[in-house]
């Protein structure tokens, strides 16, 4: 995000004209309130739907029939700086009040949760990250930006770039997984896609990085819970994604709910001001998460709402989402000397700068022809194709015993599982504005692909099994395709789980299907890595299909029939049992590494390693790695390896480069991803793949937060996942 000298001057001119009340107004983010027997902010309604207190149908009924207060009088008085809404006509109406009826005519930001697409929903982030495809990351983000602007949304609460190592945490679904390097690559690409500021303001939005910071490290995987860690771990694991995104130009950030080492992120001057603004140079502003300022009272770090508001703004939190604490208390706090005018001006300057960069002063409204286009037509075919491509590339083949896949269209299929036919379940958590008419279920996708099938619901994540349907499914098909997993509501915000095995009676369902003696192809629909120890031991085929968005059914069908050769990899490790969590590949070296020996870092009742490690994913072909060479150059290591397609299908492999700093002043991870390249190979074809590891990226942060590079021995690994690699050792001087 960059402003011209003229735009900066206009910001200063506006700031000079503003009253104290108008400045505070810019720091107030509102959402529509329900008017009636109760008054619930929009964000809280979303949370109620997410955690199951409201069904989606009940939510839609409330929103369509209730009278809503859009705070028009406050907008007119210049007391609203931003609004959360996704209706383009209403957004234009509210923007018109701000621009034409307020004293200074300052347009509003309109924010919305567009985590993995608005109407054109593409795969959840943990799935898409597994494509290892930065160009795709950028394209899907740009698609979301275009749709957002067409709906009057100019500020996306995305990307979610929390590094998450504990699959019990429901929000692992929203982020790019467990690895800081892949997460940083994801973050950079998403910022380029969302903020590709061209002369056309319909093409870009302001990104909002979330959740800053270390939210993914919540203790025991329980949402909103405490986090505690060393300075080095913070800088080496949880900050890199945010640093990368700010370097790419990210405009805004959202403070996380959690406390970090005893200080809530909402009021943490070290993370907000010292690191994010002063060290990284965030050009725009920081917003609280919903009700975050008020929750500092419950945290026990503020005596009351006014105290919480003073701590937050002084720490560097510029905008209040949903509590009215700034609106109600900041004026008195400034007059009492608890908050300086310089602090207030810095916050407002940042907010105005984002609005200026977005072109809202020149083009505050969504053109009528754009609104009509989206009202009257279906989705553009090019956007549907992008969603399908992303879905296909996100599918991970975990097991394919005896080459059961790909299926032949001549085989008769018994399709099993309630999830297979439920188009409402394909989009995943935190998909807000999809339309069921756009969503393709797995049943519909298989039908469209010409499959010879019969569908038997049999059972799903909830409820009882239908024994008669199971009997018929087992008797009918040549092969059984069982779709099992989680409902969308079982992952995402406020959806932490202590047990991450298949929910309900789905394992019992699979046991009954296996007893038929027919080949069973298991397709997983889920928002988190599941504990699949039993499944990996007993099932012949496992396809990880995640929640893939509107084109899920078509993508799954194309992979099952071999029209697309699966190439997805895991962005998070899968445990055998829930008790292994947190489970991640890049763990620190210990003095007694886990093994079968008793006095080592292991479990008595479970493996000490992941069932399926980070970076893992099979293909309908096979790849062989040979002749790894590592050469030191002045500023980098030049790494090359031979990769050969040893199977009989054309396939795409993600070649992954890892390193280990063998001896250092701090204990370092056993492996760290430091690069990757994708290579497509015909059967029998062999290519030399070249990778570069910059010496500048071979260091680490110490416990003073300083980046250091230390001469010594390094192990360089290259392979198709984090476990199965070739290795070379090299001594490096910096």
KOLLOKE-200264 format. One line per 4 residues: number of its first residue (from 1); their letters; for each residue x, y, z of C-alpha. Coordinates in Angstrom, 1 decimal, decimal comma. Each point is the difference from the previous one (the first is absolute). Example, Ala and Ser with C-alpha at 12.3 -4.5 7.8 and 13.67 -1.06 7.14 Angstrom:
BEGIN
1) as) 12,3:-4,5:7,8; 1,4:3,4:-0,7
This chain:
BEGIN
1) xxxx) 0,0:0,0:0,0; 1,6:3,2:-1,2; -1,4:3,5:-0,1; 1,1:2,8:-2,3
5) xxxx) 1,3:3,3:1,5; -3,3:1,6:-1,0; -2,1:-2,7:1,8; 2,1:0,4:3,1
9) xxxx) -0,6:3,8:-0,1; -3,7:-0,5:-0,3; 0,0:-2,3:3,0; 1,8:2,7:2,1
13) xxxx) -2,5:2,7:-1,2; -2,9:-2,2:1,1; 1,6:-0,8:3,3; 0,5:3,7:0,7
17) xxxx) -3,7:0,7:-0,6; -1,4:-2,8:2,3; -1,4:0,5:3,4; 0,9:-2,3:2,8
21) xxxx) -3,3:-1,7:-0,3; 0,4:-0,5:-3,7; 3,5:-1,5:0,5; -1,5:-2,5:2,5
25) xxxx) -2,8:-0,8:-2,5; 2,6:-1,1:-2,5; 1,2:-2,6:2,5; -3,4:-1,5:0,4
29) xxxx) -1,0:-3,2:-2,0; -3,7:-0,7:0,1; -2,1:-2,9:-1,1; -3,8:-0,2:-0,6
33) xxxx) -2,0:-0,5:3,2; -3,2:-1,9:0,2; -2,8:2,3:1,2; -2,7:-1,7:2,0
37) xxxx) -0,1:-2,0:3,3; 3,8:-0,2:-0,1; 3,0:1,8:-1,5; 2,7:-2,4:-1,2
41) xxxx) 2,9:1,3:-2,1; 0,4:-1,6:-3,4; 3,4:-1,5:1,1; -1,6:-1,7:3,0
45) xxxx) -2,7:-1,5:-2,3; 2,7:-1,4:-2,2; 1,6:-1,6:3,1; -3,3:-1,4:1,2
49) xxxx) -0,5:-1,6:-3,4; 3,6:-1,3:0,0; -0,2:-1,6:3,4; -3,3:-1,6:-0,6
53) xxxx) -2,3:2,2:2,1; -1,6:1,1:-3,2; -0,5:-2,1:-3,1; 0,8:1,6:-3,3
57) xxxx) -3,7:-0,1:-0,8; -0,8:1,9:3,2; 2,7:2,5:-0,7; -1,2:0,7:-3,5
61) xxxx) -3,6:0,3:1,3; 1,1:2,6:2,6; 2,0:2,0:-2,5; -2,8:-0,1:-2,6
65) xxxx) -3,0:0,8:2,2; 1,3:2,1:2,8; 0,3:3,7:0,0; 3,6:1,0:0,1
69) xxxx) 1,6:3,2:1,4; 2,8:1,1:-2,3; 0,9:2,9:2,3; -0,9:2,6:-2,7
73) xxxx) -0,1:2,9:2,5; 3,5:-0,9:1,3; 1,3:-0,2:-3,6; -1,6:3,4:-0,7
77) xxxx) 1,8:1,4:3,1; 3,4:-1,3:-1,2; 0,1:-2,5:2,8; 0,5:-3,2:-2,1
81) xxxx) 3,2:-0,6:-1,8; -0,8:-3,5:-1,2; -2,9:-2,3:-0,4; -0,4:-3,8:-0,4
85) xxxx) -2,5:-1,0:-2,7; -0,1:-1,8:-3,4; -3,2:1,4:-1,7; 1,2:2,3:-2,8
89) xxxx) -3,1:2,1:-0,1; -0,1:0,5:3,7; 3,7:0,7:0,0; -0,5:2,7:-2,7
93) xxxx) -2,9:1,5:2,1; 2,1:0,2:3,2; 3,1:1,3:-1,9; -2,2:2,7:-1,5
97) xxxx) -0,9:1,2:3,5; 3,7:0,1:1,0; 1,1:1,8:-3,2; -2,8:2,3:-0,6
101) xxxx) -1,6:0,7:3,4; 2,9:0,0:2,5; 1,9:3,2:0,7; 3,3:-1,0:-1,6
105) xxxx) -1,4:-2,6:-2,5; 2,5:-2,7:1,0; -0,9:-3,3:-1,6; -0,3:-3,2:2,1
109) xxxx) 1,9:-3,1:-0,2; -2,2:-3,1:-0,5; 1,5:-3,1:1,5; -1,0:-3,6:-0,3
113) xxxx) 1,3:-3,5:0,7; 1,1:-1,2:-3,4; 2,3:-2,8:1,1; -0,1:-2,3:-3,0
117) xxxx) -2,2:1,7:-2,5; -3,2:2,1:0,2; -2,6:-1,7:-2,3; 2,6:-1,9:-2,0
121) xxxx) 1,2:-2,1:2,9; 3,3:-1,8:-0,5; 1,7:-2,5:2,3; 0,5:0,8:3,7
125) xxxx) 3,5:1,3:0,6; 1,5:-3,1:1,5; -1,0:-1,9:-3,2; 1,1:2,7:-2,4
129) xxxx) 3,4:0,4:1,7; 0,6:-3,7:-0,9; 0,1:0,9:-3,7; 3,4:1,6:0,7
133) xxxx) -1,0:2,4:-2,9; 0,6:3,7:0,7; -1,4:1,0:-3,4; -3,2:-1,7:0,9
137) xxxx) -0,1:1,6:3,4; 0,2:3,4:-1,7; -2,6:-0,7:-2,6; -2,6:-1,3:2,5
141) xxxx) 0,6:3,1:2,2; -0,4:2,3:-3,0; -3,3:-1,7:-0,8; -1,2:0,6:3,5
145) xxxx) 1,1:3,7:-0,2; -1,9:0,6:-3,2; -3,2:-1,6:1,4; 0,4:1,9:3,2
149) xxxx) 0,2:3,4:-1,7; -3,0:-0,9:-2,1; -1,9:-0,4:3,2; 1,2:3,2:1,6
153) xxxx) 2,6:-1,7:2,2; 3,3:1,7:-0,2; 1,7:-1,5:3,1; 0,4:-3,8:0,3
157) xxxx) 0,6:-1,5:3,4; 2,5:-2,3:-1,7; 2,4:-1,7:-0,4; 0,0:-2,0:3,2
161) xxxx) 3,7:-0,9:0,3; 0,3:-1,6:3,5; 2,5:-2,8:0,2; -1,8:-2,8:1,7
165) xxxx) 1,5:-3,2:1,3; -2,9:-1,5:2,0; -2,8:-1,4:-2,0; -2,3:0,0:3,0
169) xxxx) -0,4:3,8:-0,7; -2,9:0,5:-2,3; 1,4:3,0:-1,7; 2,9:-2,1:-1,5
173) xxxx) -2,4:-0,2:-3,0; 0,3:3,7:-0,7; 3,8:0,2:-0,3; 2,9:-1,3:-2,0
177) xxxx) 1,1:-2,7:2,4; 2,9:-0,7:2,2; 3,0:1,3:-1,9; 1,3:3,6:0,2
181) xxxx) 1,7:-0,1:-3,4; -3,1:-1,4:-1,9; -2,2:2,4:2,0; 2,1:3,0:-0,9
185) xxxx) -0,1:-1,0:-3,7; -3,8:-0,3:0,3; -0,2:3,4:1,8; 2,1:1,8:-2,6
189) xxxx) -2,1:-1,4:-2,9; -3,3:0,8:1,7; 1,1:3,6:0,5; 1,0:0,4:-3,6
193) xxxx) -3,4:-1,4:-1,1; -2,1:2,0:2,3; 1,9:3,3:-0,2; 1,0:0,0:-3,7
197) xxxx) -0,7:3,8:-0,2; -0,5:1,0:-3,5; -1,7:3,0:-1,4; -3,2:-2,0:0,2
201) xxxx) -1,3:0,2:3,5; -2,3:-2,9:-0,7; 3,0:-2,2:0,1; 1,4:0,2:3,5
205) xxxx) -0,9:0,1:3,7; 1,9:0,8:3,2; 1,2:-3,3:1,5; -0,2:-0,5:3,8
209) xxxx) 2,5:-2,4:1,4; -1,3:-2,3:2,8; 0,3:-0,9:2,7; 2,9:2,0:1,3
213) xxxx) 1,7:-1,9:1,6; 0,7:-3,6:1,2; -3,8:-0,8:0,2; 0,8:-3,3:-1,6
217) xxxx) 2,1:-1,0:3,1; -3,0:0,1:2,3; 0,5:-2,3:2,9; -1,5:-3,5:-0,5
221) xxxx) -1,4:1,0:-3,3; -2,9:1,8:1,7; -1,2:3,1:-1,7; 0,6:3,4:1,6
225) xxxx) 2,4:-1,7:2,5; 3,3:1,3:1,4; 3,3:-0,2:-1,9; 3,5:0,0:1,5
229) xxxx) 3,3:-0,2:-1,7; 3,6:1,2:-0,3; 1,0:3,0:-2,0; 1,9:-2,2:-2,4
233) xxxx) -3,0:-2,3:-0,6; -2,3:3,1:-0,6; 2,4:1,4:-2,6; 1,0:-3,3:-1,6
237) xxxx) -3,5:-1,7:-0,3; -2,9:2,4:0,5; 1,1:3,4:-1,2; 1,6:-0,9:-3,4
241) xxxx) -3,3:-0,2:-1,9; -1,0:3,5:1,2; 3,4:1,4:-0,7; -0,2:-1,4:-3,6
245) xxxx) -3,4:1,4:-0,5; 0,9:3,5:1,2; 3,1:-0,1:-2,3; -2,4:-0,8:-2,8
249) xxxx) -2,0:3,2:0,8; -2,8:-1,3:2,2; -2,2:3,0:1,0; -1,5:-1,0:3,3
253) xxxx) 0,1:-2,6:2,7; -2,4:-1,5:2,7; 1,1:-0,5:3,5; -0,6:-3,5:1,3
257) xxxx) -2,2:-1,0:3,0; 2,7:-1,8:1,9; 2,4:1,2:2,6; 3,7:-0,4:-0,8
261) xxxx) 2,2:-0,6:3,0; -2,6:1,6:2,2; -0,8:3,0:-2,2; -3,2:-0,1:-2,2
265) xxxx) 0,9:0,7:-3,6; -2,6:2,7:-0,1; 2,0:2,1:2,5; 3,5:-1,2:-0,7
269) xxxx) 2,4:2,9:-0,8; 2,9:-2,3:-0,8; -1,8:-2,0:-2,7; -2,2:2,9:-1,4
273) xxxx) 2,2:3,0:0,1; 3,6:-1,2:0,5; -0,1:-2,9:-2,4; -2,9:0,5:-2,4
277) xxxx) 0,2:3,7:-0,5; 3,5:1,1:0,9; 2,0:-3,0:-1,1; -2,0:-1,4:-2,8
281) xxxx) -1,5:3,3:-1,2; -3,7:-0,8:-0,4; -1,2:2,9:-2,1; -3,7:-0,1:1,1
285) xxxx) -1,8:-0,7:3,2; -0,8:-2,8:2,5; -3,6:-1,0:0,8; -1,1:-2,0:3,0
289) xxxx) -1,7:-3,3:-0,5; -3,7:-0,1:1,0; -0,5:1,4:3,5; 3,7:-0,4:0,6
293) xxxx) 0,5:3,2:2,0; -2,9:-0,8:2,3; 1,4:-3,5:0,6; 3,1:1,5:1,6
297) xxxx) -2,1:0,6:3,1; -0,7:-3,8:0,1; 3,7:-0,7:-0,6; 0,6:1,9:3,3
301) xxxx) 2,4:2,5:-1,5; -2,4:3,0:0,0; -2,2:1,4:2,9; -2,8:0,9:-2,3
305) xxxx) -0,9:0,9:-3,6; 1,5:3,5:0,1; 3,3:-1,5:1,3; -0,1:-2,6:-2,7
309) xxxx) -0,5:2,6:-2,6; 2,8:2,1:1,2; 2,4:-2,9:0,1; -1,0:-1,1:-3,5
313) xxxx) 0,4:3,3:-1,8; 3,3:0,7:1,8; 1,3:-3,4:-1,0; -0,7:0,7:-3,6
317) xxxx) -3,5:-1,4:-0,6; -1,6:2,6:-2,4; -3,6:-1,2:-0,5; -2,6:-1,6:2,3
321) xxxx) -2,1:-2,8:-1,4; -3,4:-0,2:1,6; 0,3:1,3:3,5; -0,5:3,8:-0,2
325) xxxx) 2,7:0,4:2,6; 2,0:2,5:-2,1; -3,2:1,8:-0,9; -1,2:0,1:3,6
329) xxxx) 3,3:0,6:1,9; 2,8:1,4:-2,1; -1,1:3,7:0,1; 0,2:0,0:3,8
333) xxxx) 3,2:-1,9:-0,1; 1,6:2,6:-2,2; -1,3:2,9:2,1; 1,3:-1,8:3,2
337) xxxx) 3,4:-0,4:-1,6; 0,0:-3,8:0,0; 0,2:-0,1:-3,8; 2,0:2,6:-1,9
341) xxxx) -1,3:1,8:-3,1; 3,2:-1,3:-1,8; -1,1:-3,6:0,6; -3,5:0,8:-1,3
345) xxxx) 1,2:1,8:-3,0; 2,3:-2,8:-0,9; -2,9:-2,5:0,0; -2,3:2,3:-2,0
349) xxxx) 2,8:0,8:-2,5; 0,5:-3,7:-0,6; -3,8:-0,6:-0,5; -0,3:2,9:-2,4
353) xxxx) 3,0:-1,1:-1,9; -1,5:-3,4:-0,8; -3,2:1,7:-1,2; 2,0:2,3:-2,2
357) xxxx) 2,1:-2,9:-1,5; -3,2:-1,9:-0,7; -1,3:2,9:-2,1; -3,2:0,4:2,1
361) xxxx) 0,1:3,8:-0,1; -0,2:-0,1:-3,8; -2,1:-3,2:-0,5; -2,0:-0,7:3,2
365) xxxx) -2,9:-1,9:-1,6; -0,5:-3,3:-1,9; -1,2:0,8:-3,5; -3,6:-1,0:-0,7
369) xxxx) 0,9:-2,1:-3,0; 2,4:-2,0:2,1; -2,7:-0,7:2,6; -2,5:-1,0:-2,7
373) xxxx) 2,6:-2,3:-1,6; 0,4:-1,9:3,3; -3,7:0,0:0,8; -1,1:-1,3:-3,4
377) xxxx) 2,6:-2,5:-1,1; 1,7:-3,1:1,3; 3,7:-0,2:0,7; 2,4:0,7:-2,9
381) xxxx) 1,3:-3,2:-1,5; 3,6:1,1:0,4; -0,5:0,4:3,8; -1,7:-3,4:0,3
385) xxxx) 3,0:-1,5:-1,9; 2,4:1,6:2,5; -2,0:-1,4:2,9; 0,1:-3,4:-1,6
389) xxxx) 3,7:0,1:-0,7; 0,7:1,0:3,6; -2,2:-2,8:1,3; 1,7:-2,6:-2,3
393) xxxx) 3,5:1,0:1,0; -0,9:0,0:3,7; -1,1:-3,6:0,2; 2,6:-2,2:1,7
397) xxxx) 0,2:-3,8:-0,7; 1,1:-1,5:3,3; -0,3:-3,7:-0,8; -0,7:-2,0:-3,2
401) xxxx) 0,5:-3,7:0,7; 0,4:-2,3:-3,0; -0,7:2,9:-2,4; -3,8:0,0:0,6
405) xxxx) -0,1:3,6:-1,2; -0,6:1,4:-2,5; -3,4:-1,6:-0,5; -1,4:-1,0:-3,4
409) xxxx) -3,3:1,4:-1,1; -1,0:-3,6:-0,8; 0,0:-0,8:3,7; -3,2:0,1:1,9
413) xxxx) 0,3:2,3:3,0; -1,9:-0,1:3,3; 0,4:3,5:1,3; -0,4:0,2:3,8
417) xxxx) -0,2:2,7:2,6; -2,4:2,9:0,7; 2,8:2,5:-0,7; 0,2:-1,3:-3,6
421) xxxx) -3,3:1,6:-1,0; 0,0:3,1:2,2; 1,0:3,0:-2,2; -0,3:2,3:3,1
425) xxxx) 3,1:-1,7:1,5; 2,6:0,5:-2,7; 1,0:3,6:0,8; 1,4:-0,5:3,5
429) xxxx) 0,2:2,3:3,0; 0,0:3,8:-0,4; -1,5:-0,1:-3,5; -2,7:2,8:0,2
433) xxxx) -1,6:0,9:-3,3; -0,2:-3,1:-2,1; -3,2:-1,1:-1,7; -1,1:-3,6:0,1
437) xxxx) -0,8:0,1:-3,7; 3,7:0,4:-0,7; 1,2:-2,9:2,2; 0,7:-3,4:-1,5
441) xxxx) -0,3:-3,0:2,4; 2,0:-3,1:-0,5; -3,1:-1,8:-1,1; -0,8:2,6:-2,6
445) xxxx) 3,7:0,1:-1,2; 0,1:-3,8:-0,5; -3,3:0,1:-1,8; 1,2:2,7:-2,3
449) xxxx) 3,2:-1,9:-0,7; -2,0:-3,0:-1,4; 0,4:-2,3:2,9; -2,1:-3,1:0,3
453) xxxx) -1,1:0,4:3,6; -2,7:-0,6:2,6; -0,1:2,3:3,1; -0,6:-1,3:3,5
457) xxxx) 0,2:2,6:2,8; 0,6:-2,7:2,7; 1,3:2,5:2,6; 2,2:3,0:0,7
461) xxxx) 1,8:2,0:2,6; -3,2:0,1:2,1; -2,9:-2,3:0,7; -0,5:-3,7:-0,4
465) xxxx) 0,9:-2,4:-2,8; -2,5:-1,4:-2,4; 0,7:-3,8:0,0; -2,3:-0,7:-3,0
469) xxxx) 1,8:2,6:-2,1; 3,4:-1,3:1,0; -1,1:-3,6:-1,0; -1,2:1,2:-3,4
473) xxxx) 3,1:2,1:-0,6; 2,2:-2,9:0,7; -1,9:-2,3:-2,3; -0,5:2,4:-2,9
477) xxxx) 3,3:1,5:-1,1; 3,2:-1,3:-1,4; 1,8:2,6:2,1; -1,2:2,0:3,0
481) xxxx) 0,9:3,7:0,2; -0,6:1,1:3,6; -0,1:3,8:0,7; 0,7:0,6:3,7
485) xxxx) 1,3:2,8:2,1; -1,2:3,1:1,8; -2,8:2,4:-0,4; 1,1:3,6:-0,7
489) xxxx) -1,1:0,9:3,5; 2,5:-2,5:1,5; 3,0:2,1:-0,9; 0,6:3,8:-0,1
493) xxxx) -0,4:2,5:2,8; -1,2:-1,3:3,4; 0,2:-3,6:-1,4; 3,0:-1,4:1,9
497) xxxx) -0,2:-3,7:0,7; 1,8:-2,3:2,4; -0,7:-3,0:-2,2; 0,9:0,5:-3,6
501) xxxx) -0,9:-3,5:-1,2; -2,9:-0,5:-2,5; -3,1:1,3:1,9; -3,1:-1,9:0,6
505) xxxx) -0,4:-3,6:-1,2; 2,0:0,4:-3,2; 2,8:-2,4:1,0; -2,7:-2,6:0,7
509) xxxx) -1,5:0,7:-3,5; 3,4:-0,5:-1,6; 0,5:-3,3:1,9; -3,3:-1,3:-1,4
513) xxxx) 0,9:1,1:-3,5; 3,4:-1,8:0,2; -1,7:-3,1:1,1; -1,7:-0,2:-3,4
517) xxxx) 3,3:-1,0:-1,6; -0,5:2,7:-2,6; 2,7:2,7:-0,6; -0,7:3,0:2,2
521) xxxx) 1,1:3,4:-1,2; -0,1:2,5:3,0; -0,4:3,6:-0,9; 0,5:2,4:3,0
525) xxxx) -1,9:3,3:0,3; 1,5:1,9:3,0; 1,3:3,3:1,2; 3,0:-1,3:2,1
529) xxxx) 2,5:-2,8:-0,1; -1,7:-3,0:1,5; 1,5:-2,8:2,1; -0,1:-2,9:-2,5
533) xxxx) 1,9:-2,8:1,6; -2,7:-2,5:-0,3; -1,0:1,1:-3,5; 3,6:-0,1:-1,3
537) xxxx) 0,4:-3,6:1,3; -3,3:-1,4:-1,3; -1,2:2,1:-3,1; 1,5:-0,7:-3,4
541) xxxx) -0,5:3,5:-1,4; -0,1:3,4:1,8; -0,6:3,2:-1,9; 0,3:3,2:2,0
545) xxxx) -2,4:2,4:-1,7; -0,5:2,6:2,8; -2,7:2,6:-0,6; 0,8:1,0:-3,5
549) xxxx) -2,6:2,7:-0,8; -2,7:0,3:-2,6; 1,7:-2,4:-2,5; 0,7:-2,7:2,5
553) xxxx) -2,1:-2,7:-1,7; 1,4:0,5:-3,5; 3,6:0,1:1,4; -0,4:-3,2:2,0
557) xxxx) -1,6:-1,8:-3,0; 2,8:1,1:-2,3; 2,6:-1,4:2,4; -1,8:-3,3:0,7
561) xxxx) -0,3:-0,8:-3,7; 3,6:1,1:-0,8; -0,9:3,0:-2,2; 2,2:1,9:2,5
565) xxxx) 3,0:-1,7:1,6; 0,0:1,1:3,7; 3,0:2,2:0,9; -1,0:1,6:3,3
569) xxxx) 2,3:-0,2:3,0; -0,8:0,4:3,7; 0,5:3,4:1,5; -0,4:-1,6:3,5
573) xxxx) 1,1:-3,3:1,4; -2,7:-2,6:0,8; 0,3:-1,8:3,4; -0,9:-3,7:0,6
577) xxxx) -2,0:0,9:3,2; -1,3:3,2:1,4; 2,4:-0,1:3,0; 3,0:0,6:-2,2
581) xxxx) -1,0:3,6:-0,5; 1,7:2,4:-0,5; 1,6:-1,9:-2,9; 2,4:1,8:-2,4
585) xxxx) 3,0:-1,1:-2,0; 2,3:3,0:0,8; 0,3:-0,8:3,7; 3,2:0,9:2,0
589) xxxx) 2,8:-2,6:0,4; -0,1:-1,7:3,4; 2,7:-1,6:2,0; -1,8:-3,3:-0,3
593) xxxx) -1,7:-0,1:-3,4; -3,0:-2,2:-0,2; 0,6:-3,7:-0,9; -1,1:-3,5:1,1
597) xxxx) 2,3:0,2:2,9; -1,6:0,7:3,4; 1,9:3,0:1,2; -0,7:2,2:-3,0
601) xxxx) -2,6:2,6:-0,9; -2,8:-2,2:-0,9; -3,5:-1,4:1,1; -0,6:-3,4:1,4
605) xxxx) -3,3:-0,3:-1,8; 0,4:1,9:-3,2; 2,7:0,7:-2,7; 2,3:3,0:0,6
609) xxxx) -0,1:1,0:-3,6; -2,8:1,3:-2,2; -2,2:-2,5:-1,9; 0,2:2,2:-3,1
613) xxxx) 2,7:2,7:0,2; 0,0:3,5:-1,3; 0,5:0,1:-3,7; -1,3:-3,5:-0,5
617) xxxx) -2,2:-0,9:-3,0; -0,1:-2,9:-2,5; -0,7:0,0:-3,7; -1,3:-2,5:-2,5
621) xxxx) 3,6:-0,3:-1,1; 3,2:-0,3:2,0; 3,1:2,2:0,2; 3,6:-0,9:0,8
625) xxxx) 2,6:2,4:1,3; 3,7:-0,5:-0,7; 3,4:1,8:-0,1; -0,5:2,9:2,4
629) xxxx) 2,7:2,6:-0,4; 0,6:3,0:2,3; 2,5:2,7:-0,9; 0,9:3,1:2,1
633) xxxx) 0,2:3,3:-1,9; 0,7:3,5:1,4; -3,6:0,8:1,0; -1,9:-3,2:-0,3
637) xxxx) 0,0:-3,8:-0,2; -0,7:-1,4:-3,5; -1,9:-3,2:0,4; -1,0:-2,4:-2,8
641) xxxx) -1,5:-3,5:-0,1; -1,1:-2,5:-2,7; -3,8:-0,8:0,1; -1,4:-2,7:-2,2
645) xxxx) -3,6:-1,1:-0,7; 0,3:-3,8:0,6; -3,7:-0,7:-0,5; -2,4:-0,1:-3,0
649) xxxx) -1,9:3,3:0,5; 1,0:3,5:-0,7; 0,3:1,7:3,4; 1,1:3,2:1,8
653) xxxx) 2,3:-0,3:2,9; 0,8:2,7:2,6; 3,7:-0,2:0,7; 0,7:1,2:3,5
657) xxxx) 3,2:1,4:1,4; 0,7:-0,2:3,8; 2,9:1,0:2,1; 1,3:-0,8:3,5
661) xxxx) 2,4:2,3:1,9; 1,8:-2,9:1,7; 1,8:1,9:2,8; -1,1:3,5:1,1
665) xxxx) -0,1:2,3:3,0; -3,7:-0,9:0,4; -1,6:-3,4:-0,6; -1,3:0,0:-3,6
669) xxxx) -2,7:-2,1:-1,7; 0,8:-3,4:-1,4; -1,1:1,3:-3,5; -1,2:3,3:-1,4
673) xxxx) -1,6:0,5:-3,4; 2,1:2,5:-1,9; -1,3:-0,3:-3,6; -2,0:-2,1:-2,5
677) xxxx) -0,5:-0,4:-3,7; -2,7:-1,7:-2,0; 0,9:-2,3:-2,9; -2,2:-1,8:-2,5
681) xxxx) 1,3:-3,2:-1,4; -1,1:-2,4:-2,7; 0,3:-3,8:0,8; 3,7:-0,8:0,0
685) xxxx) 1,0:3,6:-0,3; 2,9:1,3:2,2; 0,9:3,6:0,8; 2,7:1,7:1,9
689) xxxx) -1,8:2,4:2,5; 2,0:3,0:1,2; -0,7:1,8:3,3; 1,7:2,9:1,6
693) xxxx) 0,4:0,5:3,8; 1,0:3,6:0,8; 2,5:0,3:2,8; -2,0:2,9:1,3
697) xxxx) -2,8:-2,5:0,7; 2,1:-2,5:1,9; 0,1:1,9:3,3; -2,4:0,2:2,9
701) xxxx) -1,2:2,4:2,7; 1,6:-0,2:3,4; -1,7:0,6:3,4; 0,7:3,8:-0,4
705) xxxx) -2,0:0,0:-3,2; 3,2:0,5:-2,1; 0,5:-1,8:-3,3; 3,3:-1,9:0,0
709) xxxx) 1,9:-2,2:-2,5; 2,6:-2,4:1,4; 2,7:-1,8:-1,9; -0,2:-3,8:0,3
713) xxxx) -1,3:-3,3:-1,2; -3,3:-0,1:-1,8; -2,0:-3,0:-1,3; -1,9:0,6:-3,3
717) xxxx) -2,9:-2,2:-0,7; -2,0:-0,3:-3,2; -3,0:-2,3:-0,6; -3,7:-0,3:-0,6
721) xxxx) -1,0:0,6:3,6; 1,6:1,0:3,3; 0,8:-3,6:1,0; 1,2:-1,8:-3,2
725) xxxx) 3,1:2,0:-1,1; 3,5:-0,3:-1,4; 2,6:1,8:2,2; 3,3:1,7:-0,5
729) xxxx) 2,2:1,7:2,6; 1,9:3,2:-0,6; 1,9:2,4:2,1; -1,0:3,6:-0,6
733) xx) 1,7:3,3:0,7; -2,0:3,2:0,1
